[in-house]
Amino acid sequence: MKKLLVVIIVFLFLSGCNKSHENIAVQYRERDRYIFSEDNYFGAHLILEYEVHREKKRYIVEDEKELALLIYYHYLNHEKVTEFIIRGGKYNIDYIYLYVYTLIPDRFMLYQSNQDNYSTIELELMTEFDMEELSRVSDEILSNIPENASDREKVKYIHDHIIRTAEYDNLAINDLSGGRLYNDASHPYAIIINKKGLCVGYSMAMNYLLDKLSIPSIMVMSYADNHVWNLIYIEDTWYQLDATWNDPIPDVRNRIIYTYFLKPAASGYFVDHKYDKLSDYTLDLQAYLEFGNWLLDIE
């Protein structure tokens, strides 16, 4: 999908963001320990430092993975803004994009202050009404899954429901400016509530619903294909799933394709999907699997 990054990072001020800041001049007027002890996401537990700057907490994280979990914690607590410094000063924007986007179903903006050597991520959160509606409708959908269903059966139920009830938004894909129509179609709300969206919306809807069932799912992004799909962890295995390409275009009521349904990632890529670089850093299948294994603490 063209201009996928525009959908997620609305404003991007990153001059020098991939350069090394060897000496970060930070005077710690007060240092404290912040305990990330929430178990909402795969039992993640972090111990993070922060400094107090103008009565705000500015977190010091080790890498992009810690940052993503910190932002996810803030998201769960409806906090929009996270100020941070990555220890050592280096970070890879492509990996922040990958990790944060994987965990959070809302768009985000990333700013950098070169003067003070810190950065800010601000989430573009849904309205409280939309969040409540999305959660309520999602719970209603999931309530129809039999109690004794296996994880594979749960994944199939969600996959089939999305394809039966939603259709690909051909009008939005032609919004080449990446405007509001394009953005609105690239969100789980588009698929779950509006029943029409783009591949980002399909994949985010899968993520959103699976997360409610504590089934791990991460999103795979390809600029070569202008496309997004999912990696899902069940039965001690990572599987690939592409709900968008399993939904006929033009839409055919109740027709579901299973060509791209739960194919083992160990077998390699989908033969007609491409993993590629976002900018200067290659994100291949292994990069996504390594991140997923880190989230799940898999050796």
Backbone as CSV, one residue per row, in Angstrom:
resi,resn,N_x,N_y,N_z,CA_x,CA_y,CA_z,C_x,C_y,C_z
1,MET,0.846,-1.187,0.000,0.000,0.000,0.000,0.887,1.245,0.000
2,LYS,0.574,2.185,-0.891,1.425,3.352,-1.022,1.320,4.238,0.209
3,LYS,2.481,4.800,0.545,2.555,5.765,1.650,2.054,5.167,2.951
4,LEU,2.413,3.906,3.191,1.971,3.257,4.430,2.508,3.986,5.653
5,LEU,3.764,4.458,5.543,4.357,5.131,6.695,3.614,6.395,7.040
6,VAL,3.066,7.067,6.017,2.318,8.303,6.270,1.101,8.029,7.126
7,VAL,0.506,6.857,6.965,-0.693,6.511,7.717,-0.393,6.448,9.197
8,ILE,0.798,5.971,9.528,1.126,5.723,10.928,1.846,6.906,11.552
9,ILE,2.882,7.390,10.896,3.643,8.505,11.453,3.184,9.755,10.741
10,VAL,2.276,10.471,11.362,1.621,11.586,10.704,2.585,12.748,10.529
11,PHE,3.321,13.076,11.575,4.352,14.093,11.498,5.662,13.458,11.897
12,LEU,6.721,13.670,11.110,7.972,12.978,11.385,9.106,13.975,11.273
13,PHE,9.633,14.420,12.419,10.748,15.336,12.438,11.937,14.574,12.985
14,LEU,12.780,14.075,12.081,13.813,13.135,12.509,15.181,13.511,11.947
15,SER,15.488,14.766,11.830,16.782,15.120,11.286,17.877,14.567,12.182
16,GLY,18.700,13.702,11.593,19.796,13.113,12.365,19.371,12.002,13.278
17,CYS,18.166,11.427,13.124,17.691,10.468,14.110,18.462,9.177,14.073
18,ASN,19.091,8.845,12.943,19.841,7.610,12.865,21.326,7.832,13.106
19,LYS,21.699,9.041,13.498,23.090,9.326,13.796,23.368,9.043,15.261
20,SER,24.614,8.800,15.546,24.997,8.509,16.923,25.148,9.802,17.708
21,HIS,24.500,9.869,18.870,24.707,10.977,19.802,25.609,10.443,20.910
22,GLU,26.903,10.598,20.762,27.839,9.905,21.645,27.786,10.428,23.075
23,ASN,27.536,11.702,23.222,27.525,12.276,24.565,26.209,12.999,24.801
24,ILE,25.289,12.312,25.439,24.011,12.932,25.755,24.156,13.732,27.044
25,ALA,23.973,15.031,26.954,24.148,15.898,28.125,22.849,15.958,28.900
26,VAL,22.705,15.101,29.875,21.498,15.065,30.698,21.911,15.177,32.153
27,GLN,21.419,16.195,32.821,21.674,16.359,34.246,20.490,15.790,35.002
28,TYR,20.704,14.743,35.771,19.611,14.110,36.499,19.389,14.847,37.815
29,ARG,18.397,15.692,37.806,18.064,16.398,39.047,17.421,15.451,40.037
30,GLU,16.761,14.438,39.520,16.149,13.440,40.379,16.076,12.162,39.576
31,ARG,16.503,11.056,40.170,16.418,9.784,39.479,15.591,8.826,40.324
32,ASP,14.746,8.091,39.676,13.882,7.175,40.385,13.804,5.894,39.568
33,ARG,13.192,4.888,40.148,12.988,3.637,39.434,11.500,3.473,39.173
34,TYR,11.177,3.217,37.920,9.784,2.999,37.551,9.625,1.520,37.211
35,ILE,8.695,0.849,37.832,8.533,-0.586,37.639,7.391,-0.852,36.658
36,PHE,7.742,-1.417,35.514,6.732,-1.836,34.552,6.323,-3.248,34.953
37,SER,5.213,-3.371,35.636,4.823,-4.671,36.180,3.492,-5.160,35.630
38,GLU,2.984,-4.474,34.610,1.737,-4.906,34.011,1.952,-6.218,33.247
39,ASP,1.006,-7.120,33.322,1.109,-8.401,32.638,0.102,-8.513,31.503
40,ASN,-0.333,-7.361,30.998,-1.372,-7.368,29.973,-0.870,-7.931,28.650
41,TYR,0.417,-7.815,28.398,0.934,-8.236,27.100,1.994,-9.304,27.271
42,PHE,1.576,-10.560,27.224,2.482,-11.698,27.216,3.407,-11.721,28.429
43,GLY,2.938,-11.217,29.581,3.734,-11.285,30.791,4.950,-10.376,30.798
44,ALA,4.936,-9.313,29.987,6.093,-8.431,29.892,6.361,-7.736,31.227
45,HIS,7.621,-7.657,31.615,8.008,-6.999,32.861,9.287,-6.214,32.619
46,LEU,9.243,-4.925,32.884,10.409,-4.074,32.668,10.681,-3.232,33.904
47,ILE,11.955,-2.938,34.112,12.351,-1.957,35.122,13.004,-0.806,34.369
48,LEU,12.389,0.367,34.437,12.850,1.496,33.652,13.237,2.673,34.542
49,GLU,14.242,3.402,34.114,14.640,4.623,34.805,13.970,5.822,34.141
50,TYR,13.795,6.866,34.940,13.350,8.097,34.323,13.962,9.270,35.047
51,GLU,14.056,10.396,34.338,14.431,11.660,34.955,13.186,12.530,35.031
52,VAL,13.195,13.490,35.922,12.086,14.431,36.046,12.508,15.739,35.392
53,HIS,11.763,16.154,34.400,12.075,17.369,33.668,10.801,18.187,33.552
54,ARG,10.802,19.341,34.209,9.619,20.209,34.203,8.377,19.434,34.632
55,GLU,8.532,18.698,35.697,7.461,17.926,36.329,6.920,16.813,35.430
56,LYS,7.670,16.459,34.393,7.276,15.348,33.535,8.346,14.262,33.585
57,LYS,7.911,13.025,33.421,8.845,11.909,33.421,9.403,11.715,32.019
58,ARG,10.715,11.643,31.949,11.394,11.358,30.686,12.135,10.047,30.872
59,TYR,11.692,9.012,30.197,12.172,7.661,30.448,13.485,7.387,29.724
60,ILE,14.312,6.588,30.368,15.567,6.147,29.781,15.442,4.655,29.507
61,VAL,15.428,4.283,28.229,15.218,2.892,27.844,16.461,2.350,27.158
62,GLU,16.574,1.027,27.150,17.756,0.386,26.577,17.696,0.318,25.055
63,ASP,16.516,0.090,24.510,16.408,-0.099,23.066,14.967,0.103,22.625
64,GLU,14.725,-0.119,21.337,13.410,0.112,20.761,12.363,-0.845,21.328
65,LYS,12.778,-2.040,21.726,11.824,-3.002,22.275,11.287,-2.524,23.620
66,GLU,12.186,-2.069,24.491,11.716,-1.523,25.775,10.822,-0.321,25.550
67,LEU,11.191,0.510,24.596,10.380,1.685,24.300,8.977,1.281,23.862
68,ALA,8.881,0.287,22.994,7.576,-0.148,22.500,6.694,-0.634,23.637
69,LEU,7.252,-1.391,24.578,6.455,-1.884,25.695,6.058,-0.753,26.643
70,LEU,6.949,0.224,26.833,6.600,1.375,27.649,5.443,2.151,27.025
71,ILE,5.501,2.365,25.724,4.429,3.080,25.038,3.140,2.283,25.104
72,TYR,3.258,0.957,24.968,2.072,0.115,25.060,1.453,0.215,26.463
73,TYR,2.277,0.246,27.493,1.785,0.417,28.864,1.034,1.741,28.988
74,HIS,1.606,2.799,28.433,0.932,4.096,28.470,-0.385,4.052,27.703
75,TYR,-0.388,3.379,26.580,-1.610,3.238,25.794,-2.705,2.556,26.605
76,LEU,-2.346,1.481,27.322,-3.335,0.776,28.136,-3.909,1.681,29.216
77,ASN,-3.125,2.667,29.642,-3.568,3.595,30.676,-4.020,4.929,30.084
78,HIS,-4.298,4.926,28.776,-4.865,6.090,28.079,-3.962,7.320,28.170
79,GLU,-2.655,7.102,28.162,-1.702,8.213,28.132,-1.201,8.375,26.703
80,LYS,-1.282,9.587,26.184,-0.989,9.815,24.779,0.493,10.068,24.500
81,VAL,1.215,10.654,25.461,2.558,11.154,25.178,3.597,10.421,26.017
82,THR,4.689,10.031,25.369,5.815,9.420,26.067,7.089,10.133,25.634
83,GLU,7.801,10.737,26.596,9.102,11.315,26.310,10.168,10.297,26.688
84,PHE,11.199,10.167,25.855,12.174,9.120,26.115,13.557,9.487,25.589
85,ILE,14.543,8.838,26.180,15.918,8.833,25.701,16.337,7.378,25.624
86,ILE,16.901,6.959,24.504,17.455,5.617,24.417,18.913,5.688,24.843
87,ARG,19.276,4.872,25.806,20.625,4.909,26.363,21.650,4.712,25.244
88,GLY,22.617,5.598,25.194,23.609,5.548,24.135,23.263,6.454,22.968
89,GLY,21.995,6.875,22.883,21.620,7.874,21.902,21.230,7.355,20.543
90,LYS,21.423,6.074,20.255,21.116,5.555,18.920,19.770,4.846,18.926
91,TYR,19.016,5.042,17.875,17.856,4.189,17.671,17.514,4.129,16.189
92,ASN,16.821,3.099,15.831,16.451,2.840,14.449,14.953,3.094,14.307
93,ILE,14.603,4.125,13.569,13.210,4.511,13.435,12.386,3.386,12.832
94,ASP,12.973,2.595,11.933,12.218,1.508,11.318,11.797,0.467,12.350
95,TYR,12.652,0.223,13.334,12.304,-0.760,14.348,11.302,-0.192,15.352
96,ILE,11.390,1.093,15.658,10.345,1.704,16.483,9.002,1.575,15.770
97,TYR,9.019,1.874,14.491,7.816,1.754,13.663,7.262,0.333,13.717
98,LEU,8.144,-0.651,13.538,7.721,-2.051,13.578,7.142,-2.423,14.932
99,TYR,7.885,-2.131,16.015,7.495,-2.617,17.328,6.247,-1.913,17.850
100,VAL,6.214,-0.584,17.749,5.080,0.159,18.280,3.821,-0.163,17.479
101,TYR,3.962,-0.187,16.174,2.811,-0.461,15.307,2.258,-1.861,15.560
102,THR,3.152,-2.803,15.886,2.722,-4.165,16.188,1.844,-4.214,17.428
103,LEU,2.153,-3.389,18.423,1.475,-3.474,19.711,0.236,-2.606,19.816
104,ILE,0.174,-1.525,19.075,-0.846,-0.511,19.334,-1.693,-0.281,18.081
105,PRO,-3.017,-0.341,18.206,-3.885,-0.202,17.042,-4.185,1.235,16.648
106,ASP,-3.524,2.224,17.243,-3.723,3.609,16.865,-2.462,4.150,16.193
107,ARG,-2.631,5.187,15.397,-1.483,5.809,14.754,-0.661,6.584,15.782
108,PHE,0.615,6.844,15.417,1.444,7.615,16.325,2.302,8.611,15.570
109,MET,2.763,9.605,16.304,3.650,10.635,15.757,4.944,10.609,16.552
110,LEU,6.063,10.810,15.882,7.365,10.787,16.531,8.081,12.102,16.276
111,TYR,8.515,12.745,17.358,9.248,14.005,17.264,10.615,13.819,17.908
112,GLN,11.583,14.620,17.507,12.886,14.597,18.160,13.342,16.010,18.454
113,SER,13.877,16.202,19.663,14.480,17.473,20.035,15.992,17.311,19.973
114,ASN,16.622,17.864,18.946,18.077,17.745,18.825,18.802,18.542,19.895
115,GLN,18.169,19.595,20.370,18.811,20.446,21.366,18.978,19.721,22.694
116,ASP,17.941,19.025,23.132,17.989,18.350,24.426,18.219,16.841,24.293
117,ASN,18.376,16.362,23.067,18.660,14.943,22.837,17.614,14.011,23.433
118,TYR,16.360,14.351,23.277,15.311,13.435,23.673,14.268,13.405,22.567
119,SER,13.411,12.420,22.602,12.368,12.273,21.586,11.028,12.096,22.271
120,THR,9.975,12.336,21.522,8.611,12.206,22.028,7.787,11.403,21.035
121,ILE,7.060,10.424,21.539,6.054,9.748,20.736,4.691,10.132,21.270
122,GLU,3.842,10.564,20.367,2.486,10.952,20.747,1.500,10.076,19.987
123,LEU,0.642,9.397,20.715,-0.350,8.525,20.103,-1.550,9.340,19.644
124,GLU,-2.027,9.028,18.467,-3.249,9.643,17.957,-4.395,8.698,18.302
125,LEU,-4.884,8.830,19.520,-5.853,7.882,20.057,-7.244,8.098,19.478
126,MET,-7.977,6.997,19.386,-9.391,7.095,19.048,-10.105,7.884,20.141
127,THR,-11.253,8.409,19.809,-12.061,9.047,20.836,-12.528,7.984,21.830
128,GLU,-12.873,8.417,23.025,-13.336,7.481,24.039,-14.574,6.728,23.558
129,PHE,-15.457,7.433,22.843,-16.658,6.786,22.327,-16.296,5.688,21.330
130,ASP,-15.367,5.996,20.392,-14.968,5.010,19.388,-14.253,3.819,20.034
131,MET,-13.427,4.089,21.042,-12.727,3.004,21.722,-13.715,2.077,22.415
132,GLU,-14.706,2.666,23.075,-15.715,1.857,23.767,-16.551,1.064,22.757
133,GLU,-16.907,1.706,21.641,-17.697,1.011,20.629,-16.905,-0.139,20.025
134,LEU,-15.640,0.100,19.695,-14.808,-0.945,19.116,-14.662,-2.116,20.075
135,SER,-14.440,-1.818,21.351,-14.286,-2.881,22.345,-15.586,-3.647,22.539
136,ARG,-16.699,-2.928,22.608,-17.995,-3.581,22.840,-18.362,-4.496,21.680
137,VAL,-18.252,-3.989,20.456,-18.610,-4.794,19.290,-17.674,-5.987,19.155
138,SER,-16.389,-5.772,19.456,-15.425,-6.869,19.387,-15.765,-7.960,20.392
139,ASP,-16.147,-7.554,21.589,-16.538,-8.538,22.608,-17.774,-9.326,22.156
140,GLU,-18.704,-8.649,21.489,-19.894,-9.338,20.981,-19.504,-10.366,19.920
141,ILE,-18.571,-10.008,19.055,-18.109,-10.943,18.027,-17.468,-12.170,18.669
142,LEU,-16.607,-11.926,19.624,-15.855,-13.021,20.252,-16.734,-13.884,21.148
143,SER,-17.845,-13.333,21.621,-18.720,-14.100,22.510,-19.361,-15.288,21.803
144,ASN,-19.338,-15.299,20.479,-19.942,-16.390,19.714,-18.991,-17.558,19.491
145,ILE,-17.752,-17.426,19.946,-16.797,-18.526,19.815,-17.097,-19.559,20.893
146,PRO,-17.219,-20.838,20.548,-17.483,-21.876,21.557,-16.412,-21.896,22.641
147,GLU,-16.821,-22.156,23.872,-15.895,-22.114,24.997,-14.758,-23.120,24.855
148,ASN,-15.017,-24.254,24.240,-13.999,-25.296,24.124,-13.207,-25.204,22.823
149,ALA,-13.309,-24.100,22.112,-12.609,-23.945,20.843,-11.100,-23.915,21.048
150,SER,-10.372,-24.530,20.145,-8.910,-24.477,20.177,-8.442,-23.123,19.660
151,ASP,-7.161,-22.800,19.861,-6.636,-21.533,19.343,-6.768,-21.468,17.823
152,ARG,-6.534,-22.571,17.141,-6.674,-22.586,15.694,-8.124,-22.286,15.294
153,GLU,-9.065,-22.862,16.005,-10.471,-22.610,15.710,-10.851,-21.163,16.002
154,LYS,-10.255,-20.580,17.048,-10.515,-19.174,17.354,-9.984,-18.273,16.249
155,VAL,-8.769,-18.567,15.773,-8.198,-17.780,14.683,-9.083,-17.889,13.438
156,LYS,-9.525,-19.091,13.130,-10.368,-19.285,11.954,-11.686,-18.534,12.094
157,TYR,-12.263,-18.553,13.281,-13.528,-17.845,13.490,-13.349,-16.353,13.211
158,ILE,-12.288,-15.758,13.752,-12.045,-14.324,13.550,-11.776,-14.047,12.078
159,HIS,-10.911,-14.839,11.479,-10.589,-14.696,10.051,-11.854,-14.765,9.197
160,ASP,-12.679,-15.769,9.444,-13.888,-15.953,8.635,-14.896,-14.829,8.872
161,HIS,-15.019,-14.391,10.125,-15.954,-13.298,10.423,-15.547,-12.032,9.683
162,ILE,-14.260,-11.702,9.715,-13.781,-10.492,9.044,-14.080,-10.559,7.549
163,ILE,-13.800,-11.702,6.943,-13.986,-11.820,5.493,-15.464,-11.810,5.123
164,ARG,-16.297,-12.433,5.935,-17.740,-12.454,5.632,-18.389,-11.078,5.771
165,THR,-17.924,-10.297,6.735,-18.627,-9.055,7.069,-17.975,-7.804,6.478
166,ALA,-16.718,-7.888,6.052,-16.015,-6.696,5.566,-15.638,-6.857,4.101
167,GLU,-15.331,-5.737,3.475,-14.870,-5.763,2.095,-13.730,-4.765,1.908
168,TYR,-12.917,-5.033,0.906,-11.784,-4.170,0.604,-12.281,-2.839,0.064
169,ASP,-11.674,-1.748,0.545,-12.132,-0.402,0.197,-11.354,0.122,-1.012
170,ASN,-11.873,-0.126,-2.197,-11.202,0.311,-3.423,-11.161,1.825,-3.546
171,LEU,-12.145,2.498,-2.977,-12.159,3.959,-3.041,-11.004,4.533,-2.227
172,ALA,-10.784,3.974,-1.034,-9.722,4.504,-0.160,-8.340,4.260,-0.737
173,ILE,-8.119,3.118,-1.399,-6.792,2.831,-1.944,-6.426,3.815,-3.046
174,ASN,-7.426,4.432,-3.650,-7.152,5.422,-4.685,-6.970,6.832,-4.128
175,ASP,-7.064,6.953,-2.805,-6.814,8.250,-2.160,-5.305,8.405,-2.012
176,LEU,-4.640,8.666,-3.126,-3.183,8.615,-3.165,-2.516,9.674,-2.301
177,SER,-3.258,10.676,-1.883,-2.669,11.703,-1.025,-2.449,11.206,0.389
178,GLY,-2.972,10.010,0.692,-2.859,9.540,2.073,-3.714,10.360,2.997
179,GLY,-4.830,10.836,2.498,-5.686,11.727,3.265,-6.558,10.999,4.260
180,ARG,-7.606,11.686,4.714,-8.439,11.164,5.793,-9.103,9.847,5.411
181,LEU,-9.544,9.741,4.176,-10.203,8.516,3.734,-9.255,7.337,3.835
182,TYR,-8.036,7.533,3.365,-7.010,6.486,3.440,-6.725,6.120,4.891
183,ASN,-6.553,7.123,5.730,-6.242,6.885,7.140,-7.363,6.129,7.850
184,ASP,-8.591,6.559,7.632,-9.715,5.921,8.314,-9.875,4.468,7.903
185,ALA,-9.488,4.141,6.661,-9.610,2.767,6.178,-8.484,1.874,6.684
186,SER,-7.467,2.470,7.286,-6.292,1.730,7.760,-6.313,1.610,9.273
187,HIS,-7.394,1.055,9.792,-7.606,1.034,11.231,-8.551,-0.122,11.546
188,PRO,-8.410,-0.781,12.720,-9.334,-1.876,13.034,-10.786,-1.437,13.075
189,TYR,-11.027,-0.162,13.438,-12.397,0.363,13.474,-13.044,0.251,12.089
190,ALA,-12.250,0.454,11.036,-12.788,0.405,9.683,-13.371,-0.959,9.371
191,ILE,-12.650,-2.012,9.739,-13.075,-3.373,9.414,-14.155,-3.868,10.377
192,ILE,-13.955,-3.643,11.673,-14.855,-4.208,12.677,-16.173,-3.440,12.761
193,ILE,-16.126,-2.136,12.619,-17.340,-1.320,12.758,-17.896,-0.913,11.395
194,ASN,-17.041,-0.316,10.548,-17.523,0.201,9.260,-17.632,-0.873,8.177
195,LYS,-16.991,-2.036,8.403,-17.080,-3.177,7.489,-16.428,-2.915,6.139
196,LYS,-15.504,-1.986,6.091,-14.808,-1.694,4.838,-13.469,-1.057,5.171
197,GLY,-12.373,-1.563,4.554,-11.070,-0.996,4.854,-9.990,-1.536,3.947
198,LEU,-8.757,-1.138,4.258,-7.576,-1.546,3.501,-6.836,-2.649,4.238
199,CYS,-5.729,-3.128,3.655,-5.013,-4.261,4.239,-4.511,-3.960,5.647
200,VAL,-4.145,-2.693,5.915,-3.728,-2.336,7.278,-4.883,-2.551,8.242
201,GLY,-6.084,-2.163,7.822,-7.261,-2.359,8.663,-7.556,-3.828,8.901
202,TYR,-7.449,-4.654,7.854,-7.648,-6.100,8.019,-6.663,-6.660,9.037
203,SER,-5.394,-6.321,8.882,-4.355,-6.883,9.760,-4.484,-6.368,11.183
204,MET,-4.809,-5.088,11.322,-4.974,-4.528,12.657,-6.212,-5.103,13.334
205,ALA,-7.259,-5.362,12.564,-8.454,-5.988,13.134,-8.127,-7.389,13.632
206,MET,-7.360,-8.156,12.856,-6.915,-9.471,13.320,-6.133,-9.323,14.620
207,ASN,-5.186,-8.388,14.643,-4.386,-8.159,15.852,-5.268,-7.807,17.047
208,TYR,-6.185,-6.883,16.830,-7.023,-6.368,17.918,-7.872,-7.483,18.521
209,LEU,-8.513,-8.274,17.666,-9.395,-9.336,18.159,-8.590,-10.472,18.788
210,LEU,-7.471,-10.827,18.186,-6.646,-11.898,18.751,-6.054,-11.489,20.091
211,ASP,-5.694,-10.210,20.204,-5.148,-9.731,21.479,-6.164,-9.886,22.599
212,LYS,-7.436,-9.686,22.305,-8.475,-9.858,23.321,-8.561,-11.312,23.788
213,LEU,-8.104,-12.238,22.945,-8.105,-13.660,23.309,-6.726,-14.126,23.785
214,SER,-5.795,-13.173,23.937,-4.415,-13.480,24.370,-3.717,-14.432,23.411
215,ILE,-4.026,-14.308,22.126,-3.315,-15.057,21.088,-2.336,-14.101,20.420
216,PRO,-1.043,-14.373,20.514,-0.044,-13.447,19.971,-0.154,-13.274,18.454
217,SER,-0.105,-12.034,18.018,-0.145,-11.716,16.595,0.652,-10.447,16.366
218,ILE,1.486,-10.451,15.341,2.221,-9.246,14.974,1.997,-8.981,13.492
219,MET,2.276,-7.765,13.069,1.985,-7.356,11.706,3.255,-7.300,10.875
220,VAL,3.153,-7.769,9.654,4.261,-7.767,8.703,3.955,-6.729,7.641
221,MET,4.947,-5.874,7.344,4.736,-4.782,6.398,5.706,-4.896,5.239
222,SER,5.219,-4.691,4.033,6.063,-4.746,2.848,5.779,-3.558,1.948
223,TYR,6.796,-2.730,1.711,6.653,-1.665,0.732,6.727,-2.207,-0.688
224,ALA,7.482,-3.293,-0.879,7.574,-3.881,-2.221,6.203,-4.298,-2.719
225,ASP,5.385,-4.822,-1.795,4.027,-5.240,-2.155,2.982,-4.185,-1.831
226,ASN,3.391,-3.091,-1.154,2.409,-2.129,-0.634,1.338,-2.868,0.157
227,HIS,1.778,-3.674,1.120,0.853,-4.612,1.728,1.240,-4.911,3.181
228,VAL,0.239,-5.414,3.933,0.411,-5.776,5.344,-0.342,-7.071,5.602
229,TRP,0.263,-7.948,6.407,-0.425,-9.175,6.810,0.038,-9.563,8.208
230,ASN,-0.256,-10.786,8.689,-0.018,-11.143,10.089,0.875,-12.363,10.257
231,LEU,1.604,-12.354,11.370,2.240,-13.541,11.922,1.513,-13.862,13.222
232,ILE,1.067,-15.090,13.384,0.248,-15.484,14.532,0.895,-16.697,15.199
233,TYR,0.943,-16.667,16.541,1.612,-17.739,17.278,0.584,-18.628,17.970
234,ILE,0.429,-19.847,17.462,-0.401,-20.860,18.104,0.310,-22.201,17.956
235,GLU,-0.046,-23.142,18.796,0.490,-24.511,18.713,2.016,-24.510,18.726
236,ASP,2.601,-23.562,19.499,4.059,-23.441,19.631,4.739,-23.164,18.296
237,THR,4.024,-22.497,17.393,4.552,-22.243,16.053,4.074,-20.884,15.554
238,TRP,4.938,-20.201,14.815,4.531,-18.976,14.132,3.935,-19.323,12.768
239,TYR,2.754,-18.775,12.492,2.079,-18.977,11.217,1.855,-17.620,10.537
240,GLN,1.866,-17.619,9.207,1.492,-16.440,8.446,0.013,-16.530,8.053
241,LEU,-0.626,-15.363,8.041,-2.037,-15.295,7.652,-2.290,-13.956,6.975
242,ASP,-2.941,-13.994,5.839,-3.272,-12.776,5.093,-4.777,-12.748,4.836
243,ALA,-5.501,-12.108,5.727,-6.960,-12.038,5.598,-7.379,-11.209,4.387
244,THR,-6.585,-10.192,4.050,-6.945,-9.337,2.909,-6.985,-10.143,1.616
245,TRP,-5.928,-10.919,1.377,-5.853,-11.668,0.123,-6.761,-12.905,0.153
246,ASN,-7.306,-13.223,1.317,-8.294,-14.304,1.389,-9.721,-13.797,1.185
247,ASP,-9.852,-12.477,1.008,-11.167,-11.869,0.786,-11.282,-11.471,-0.686
248,PRO,-12.197,-12.080,-1.443,-12.273,-11.818,-2.884,-12.526,-10.346,-3.195
249,ILE,-11.945,-9.885,-4.310,-12.181,-8.537,-4.819,-12.607,-8.677,-6.279
250,PRO,-13.794,-8.194,-6.681,-14.795,-7.549,-5.816,-15.376,-8.533,-4.811
251,ASP,-15.972,-7.976,-3.769,-16.445,-8.790,-2.664,-17.517,-9.777,-3.118
252,VAL,-17.382,-11.023,-2.654,-18.361,-12.065,-2.931,-18.923,-12.536,-1.601
253,ARG,-20.199,-12.331,-1.372,-20.808,-12.641,-0.080,-20.557,-14.099,0.325
254,ASN,-20.037,-14.263,1.532,-19.822,-15.578,2.150,-18.760,-16.435,1.456
255,ARG,-18.041,-15.866,0.494,-16.950,-16.616,-0.111,-15.653,-16.325,0.634
256,ILE,-14.979,-17.375,1.101,-13.739,-17.235,1.859,-12.664,-18.082,1.194
257,ILE,-11.509,-17.471,0.963,-10.365,-18.175,0.400,-9.419,-18.545,1.544
258,TYR,-8.764,-19.709,1.458,-7.850,-20.136,2.517,-6.420,-20.327,2.010
259,THR,-6.130,-19.731,0.853,-4.781,-19.845,0.289,-3.729,-19.292,1.237
260,TYR,-4.082,-18.238,1.976,-3.119,-17.554,2.844,-3.536,-17.680,4.309
261,PHE,-3.984,-18.860,4.686,-4.470,-19.074,6.048,-3.512,-19.992,6.817
262,LEU,-2.888,-19.458,7.850,-2.057,-20.216,8.799,-1.054,-21.127,8.096
263,LYS,-0.143,-20.489,7.346,0.957,-21.203,6.716,2.203,-21.074,7.610
264,PRO,2.857,-22.188,7.958,4.000,-22.125,8.888,5.094,-21.183,8.394
265,ALA,5.503,-20.257,9.254,6.555,-19.309,8.878,7.892,-20.013,8.696
266,ALA,8.077,-21.160,9.346,9.327,-21.905,9.213,9.550,-22.357,7.777
267,SER,8.477,-22.433,6.996,8.600,-22.841,5.593,9.032,-21.688,4.702
268,GLY,9.156,-20.497,5.278,9.559,-19.335,4.497,8.384,-18.441,4.156
269,TYR,8.626,-17.518,3.247,7.630,-16.529,2.878,6.447,-17.166,2.153
270,PHE,5.313,-16.436,2.132,4.333,-16.719,1.101,5.051,-16.531,-0.238
271,VAL,4.824,-17.425,-1.180,5.615,-17.379,-2.413,5.396,-16.089,-3.196
272,ASP,4.236,-15.445,-3.025,3.959,-14.229,-3.784,3.899,-12.989,-2.901
273,HIS,4.526,-13.053,-1.703,4.657,-11.897,-0.826,6.143,-11.560,-0.683
274,LYS,6.442,-10.301,-0.540,7.838,-9.874,-0.419,8.071,-9.195,0.926
275,TYR,9.116,-9.610,1.629,9.607,-8.873,2.792,10.711,-7.968,2.269
276,ASP,10.729,-6.736,2.703,11.731,-5.842,2.139,12.113,-4.770,3.134
277,LYS,13.003,-3.886,2.716,13.487,-2.827,3.589,12.483,-1.681,3.643
278,LEU,12.369,-1.064,4.855,11.546,0.137,4.979,12.331,1.366,4.529
279,SER,13.634,1.400,4.875,14.472,2.488,4.368,15.870,1.937,4.158
280,ASP,16.741,2.074,5.154,18.111,1.586,5.012,18.339,0.268,5.733
281,TYR,17.308,-0.258,6.354,17.471,-1.440,7.180,16.528,-2.530,6.684
282,THR,17.091,-3.691,6.430,16.286,-4.784,5.905,15.498,-5.447,7.022
283,LEU,14.185,-5.544,6.856,13.323,-6.251,7.790,12.802,-7.490,7.076
284,ASP,13.530,-8.589,7.237,13.118,-9.813,6.581,12.284,-10.651,7.534
285,LEU,11.925,-11.840,7.108,11.093,-12.712,7.930,11.735,-12.968,9.282
286,GLN,13.047,-13.132,9.296,13.750,-13.420,10.538,13.622,-12.275,11.532
287,ALA,13.620,-11.032,11.050,13.495,-9.875,11.942,12.149,-9.890,12.658
288,TYR,11.098,-10.237,11.947,9.775,-10.301,12.568,9.692,-11.463,13.558
289,LEU,10.256,-12.604,13.181,10.219,-13.764,14.075,11.028,-13.510,15.341
290,GLU,12.164,-12.843,15.207,12.980,-12.532,16.389,12.230,-11.617,17.340
291,PHE,11.536,-10.628,16.808,10.761,-9.740,17.664,9.638,-10.504,18.350
292,GLY,8.936,-11.338,17.597,7.864,-12.137,18.190,8.372,-13.070,19.266
293,ASN,9.507,-13.710,19.032,10.085,-14.605,20.042,10.516,-13.836,21.276
294,TRP,11.001,-12.602,21.076,11.392,-11.777,22.235,10.169,-11.420,23.060
295,LEU,9.073,-11.071,22.403,7.851,-10.747,23.122,7.374,-11.927,23.977
296,LEU,7.501,-13.128,23.424,6.998,-14.307,24.097,8.042,-14.998,24.962
297,ASP,9.258,-14.433,24.975,10.355,-15.014,25.749,10.637,-16.445,25.298
298,ILE,10.707,-16.609,23.986,11.028,-17.897,23.395,12.501,-17.928,23.045
299,GLU,13.188,-18.950,23.477,14.626,-19.080,23.180,14.836,-19.440,21.710
